[in-house]
């Protein structure tokens, strides 16, 4: 589940960074593989159907904060 969560965040347009917390080197190594994981299209499509904040809203909000 952690790998899925990190991968989903890395693919979002409005996410500028992903901060992970680990307690062991093994956790760090597993989490780092998320960047290279090819999420199956059917899983990605299902995730896209789920409710979430509007990306346009989030993008506009971050642009306002950055200025």
N, CA, C and O of each residue as an XYZ file, in Angstrom:
268
protein
N       0.813     -1.185      0.000
C       0.000      0.000      0.000
C       0.865      1.261      0.000
O       0.511      2.255     -0.634
N       1.982      1.226      0.698
C       2.881      2.386      0.730
C       3.408      2.693     -0.655
O       3.457      3.853     -1.064
N       3.799      1.664     -1.374
C       4.332      1.861     -2.726
C       3.284      2.504     -3.629
O       3.602      3.393     -4.419
N       2.051      2.060     -3.513
C       0.966      2.628     -4.302
C       0.760      4.102     -3.945
O       0.600      4.939     -4.834
N       0.764      4.417     -2.672
C       0.549      5.800     -2.228
C       1.650      6.722     -2.737
O       1.364      7.819     -3.215
N       2.885      6.294     -2.641
C       4.004      7.116     -3.102
C       3.966      7.275     -4.616
O       4.180      8.371     -5.133
N       3.696      6.193     -5.321
C       3.624      6.254     -6.782
C       2.518      7.194     -7.230
O       2.710      7.977     -8.159
N       1.359      7.126     -6.580
C       0.249      7.998     -6.942
C       0.647      9.458     -6.754
O       0.379     10.297     -7.614
N       1.282      9.755     -5.637
C       1.719     11.133     -5.386
C       2.726     11.613     -6.424
O       2.641     12.746     -6.899
N       3.669     10.763     -6.772
C       4.703     11.149     -7.739
C       4.125     11.456     -9.116
O       4.729     12.203     -9.885
N       2.977     10.896     -9.434
C       2.362     11.125    -10.744
C       1.418     12.317    -10.777
O       0.935     12.681    -11.850
N       1.145     12.927     -9.646
C       0.232     14.074     -9.607
C       0.943     15.322    -10.104
O       2.095     15.566     -9.744
N       0.262     16.116    -10.932
C       0.845     17.346    -11.476
C       1.113     18.379    -10.392
O       2.116     19.091    -10.449
N       0.238     18.466     -9.418
C       0.349     19.524     -8.433
C       1.249     19.177     -7.249
O       1.486     20.030     -6.393
N       1.747     17.963     -7.183
C       2.638     17.573     -6.087
C       4.066     17.934     -6.482
O       4.578     17.454     -7.493
N       4.700     18.774     -5.686
C       6.050     19.213     -6.010
C       7.125     18.378     -5.334
O       8.269     18.361     -5.786
N       6.774     17.689     -4.261
C       7.734     16.806     -3.604
C       6.975     15.791     -2.754
O       5.824     16.008     -2.375
N       7.637     14.699     -2.471
C       7.057     13.662     -1.622
C       8.048     13.402     -0.496
O       9.194     13.024     -0.738
N       7.602     13.604      0.710
C       8.471     13.390      1.875
C       8.060     12.072      2.513
O       6.903     11.881      2.889
N       9.020     11.175      2.629
C       8.735      9.877      3.234
C       9.492      9.757      4.553
O      10.562     10.340      4.729
N       8.927      9.004      5.454
C       9.583      8.745      6.731
C       9.838      7.255      6.864
O       8.947      6.441      6.625
N      11.032      6.910      7.240
C      11.380      5.495      7.386
C      12.124      5.292      8.701
O      12.703      6.222      9.262
N      12.090      4.060      9.169
C      12.829      3.702     10.383
C      14.000      2.789     10.084
O      14.929      2.673     10.884
N      13.953      2.132      8.915
C      15.022      1.189      8.589
C      15.508      1.422      7.157
O      14.818      2.036      6.343
N      16.687      0.929      6.876
C      17.233      1.007      5.517
C      16.357      0.195      4.566
O      16.158      0.589      3.417
N      15.838     -0.923      5.035
C      14.959     -1.757      4.203
C      13.717     -0.981      3.767
O      13.318     -1.061      2.605
N      13.107     -0.236      4.675
C      11.947      0.586      4.321
C      12.327      1.639      3.287
O      11.583      1.877      2.335
N      13.477      2.263      3.473
C      13.937      3.273      2.522
C      14.119      2.671      1.139
O      13.663      3.244      0.149
N      14.777      1.524      1.060
C      14.999      0.873     -0.234
C      13.682      0.516     -0.911
O      13.531      0.714     -2.116
N      12.732     -0.007     -0.150
C      11.426     -0.352     -0.725
C      10.690      0.887     -1.203
O      10.096      0.875     -2.281
N      10.720      1.953     -0.422
C      10.030      3.179     -0.811
C      10.658      3.823     -2.039
O       9.949      4.411     -2.856
N      11.953      3.724     -2.180
C      12.639      4.344     -3.315
C      12.283      3.656     -4.636
O      12.397      4.273     -5.695
N      11.859      2.406     -4.595
C      11.479      1.711     -5.829
C      10.173      2.252     -6.397
O       9.845      1.983     -7.553
N       9.427      3.006     -5.605
C       8.149      3.567     -6.071
C       8.329      4.485     -7.265
O       7.457      4.551     -8.131
N       9.443      5.193     -7.324
C       9.684      6.132     -8.424
C       9.810      5.417     -9.765
O       9.517      6.000    -10.809
N      10.234      4.187     -9.742
C      10.436      3.432    -10.981
C       9.319      2.439    -11.279
O       9.385      1.714    -12.271
N       8.307      2.400    -10.442
C       7.247      1.406    -10.586
C       6.292      1.808    -11.691
O       5.773      2.925    -11.692
N       6.060      0.922    -12.615
C       5.067      1.136    -13.666
C       3.724      0.631    -13.154
O       3.421     -0.561    -13.216
N       2.939      1.557    -12.654
C       1.627      1.220    -12.130
C       0.759      0.706    -13.265
O       0.626      1.383    -14.284
N       0.160     -0.481    -13.118
C      -0.690     -1.009    -14.193
C      -1.797     -0.017    -14.556
O      -2.382      0.619    -13.680
N      -2.074      0.107    -15.842
C      -3.056      1.079    -16.340
C      -4.420      0.907    -15.687
O      -5.073      1.897    -15.357
N      -4.859     -0.324    -15.495
C      -6.178     -0.531    -14.899
C      -6.228     -0.046    -13.448
O      -7.269      0.429    -12.992
N      -5.125     -0.160    -12.726
C      -5.069      0.349    -11.354
C      -5.092      1.876    -11.379
O      -5.826      2.502    -10.615
N      -4.290      2.469    -12.254
C      -4.253      3.927    -12.380
C      -5.645      4.469    -12.746
O      -6.105      5.451    -12.163
N      -6.307      3.825    -13.710
C      -7.644      4.261    -14.125
C      -8.638      4.200    -12.968
O      -9.474      5.090    -12.814
N      -8.544      3.155    -12.163
C      -9.441      3.024    -11.009
C      -9.158      4.127     -9.979
O     -10.088      4.689     -9.401
N      -7.909      4.425     -9.758
C      -7.558      5.495     -8.827
C      -8.066      6.849     -9.311
O      -8.480      7.688     -8.511
N      -8.032      7.053    -10.609
C      -8.485      8.314    -11.178
C      -9.990      8.528    -10.999
O     -10.459      9.666    -11.041
N     -10.737      7.466    -10.804
C     -12.185      7.562    -10.593
C     -12.527      8.011     -9.173
O     -13.632      8.494     -8.923
N     -11.594      7.855     -8.253
C     -11.845      8.157     -6.837
C     -11.940      9.663     -6.610
O     -11.277     10.445     -7.292
N     -12.764     10.061     -5.652
C     -12.863     11.493     -5.351
C     -11.556     12.025     -4.762
O     -10.881     11.328     -4.004
N     -11.205     13.259     -5.114
C     -10.003     13.917     -4.601
C     -10.122     15.414     -4.874
O     -10.987     15.829     -5.645
N      -9.283     16.219     -4.265
C      -9.344     17.660     -4.544
C      -9.106     17.922     -6.028
O      -8.343     17.210     -6.681
N      -9.752     18.929     -6.539
C      -9.567     19.301     -7.935
C      -8.131     19.761     -8.161
O      -7.621     20.601     -7.421
N      -7.489     19.217     -9.171
C      -6.104     19.571     -9.442
C      -5.962     21.040     -9.807
O      -4.975     21.677     -9.439
N      -6.932     21.581    -10.523
C      -6.856     22.980    -10.904
C      -6.858     23.863     -9.659
O      -6.108     24.835     -9.574
N      -7.703     23.516     -8.704
C      -7.756     24.275     -7.456
C      -6.413     24.223     -6.745
O      -5.901     25.248     -6.295
N      -5.850     23.036     -6.644
C      -4.579     22.887     -5.943
C      -3.465     23.630     -6.676
O      -2.624     24.269     -6.044
N      -3.458     23.549     -7.991
C      -2.427     24.228     -8.766
C      -2.535     25.734     -8.567
O      -1.521     26.402     -8.367
N      -3.741     26.276     -8.619
C      -3.933     27.708     -8.415
C      -3.507     28.124     -7.011
O      -2.888     29.172     -6.827
N      -3.836     27.317     -6.047
C      -3.469     27.638     -4.663
C      -1.963     27.712     -4.506
O      -1.452     28.637     -3.875
N      -1.246     26.754     -5.067
C       0.206     26.750     -4.933
C       0.848     27.885     -5.719
O       1.892     28.396     -5.312
N       0.256     28.285     -6.821
C       0.780     29.421     -7.582
C       0.635     30.703     -6.757
O       1.529     31.549     -6.762
N      -0.481     30.845     -6.057
C      -0.678     32.021     -5.215
C       0.321     32.070     -4.076
O       0.839     33.137     -3.745
N       0.597     30.913     -3.469
C       1.544     30.830     -2.358
C       2.949     31.130     -2.852
O       3.724     31.770     -2.141
N       3.293     30.687     -4.046
C       4.645     30.855     -4.568
C       4.955     32.297     -4.958
O       6.123     32.673     -5.053
N       3.925     33.105     -5.183
C       4.178     34.487     -5.606
C       4.309     35.435     -4.445
O       4.523     36.631     -4.646
